[in-house]
Amino acid sequence: MYAINNQIKNQEYNKLQVNKLVKTEVLEILNISLEKGAIFPEHIAPTDAQLIVLEGEIMFHINGKSYPIKEQQHFSFPKEVPHWVSAEENSKFLIIR
């Protein structure tokens, strides 16, 4: 019933890695690692989403603007708007939607 999971800690920096930590009817949490210089290609989110950087620094690109997001910072973005992410350094972040 109760379990401790080390998936975030153990996820390697190897280009782009995406893993689901949680998936329920109302919530999804994705654990993403992005190697320095790697890109998470353009896509859309099916719901409004929250992004939390755990390690490193990323650049979030949306609506023709770029937002630097660093370790321990939070960023909100709306559903169905094309966006993409680039890694300024080895980075891990969560997407909560």
Secondary structure, 3 states (H helix, E strand, C coil): CCCCCCHHHHCCCCCEEEEEEEECCCCEEEEEEECCCCEEEEECCCCCEEEEEEECEEEEEECCEEEEEECCCEEEECCCCCEEEEECCCEEEEEEC
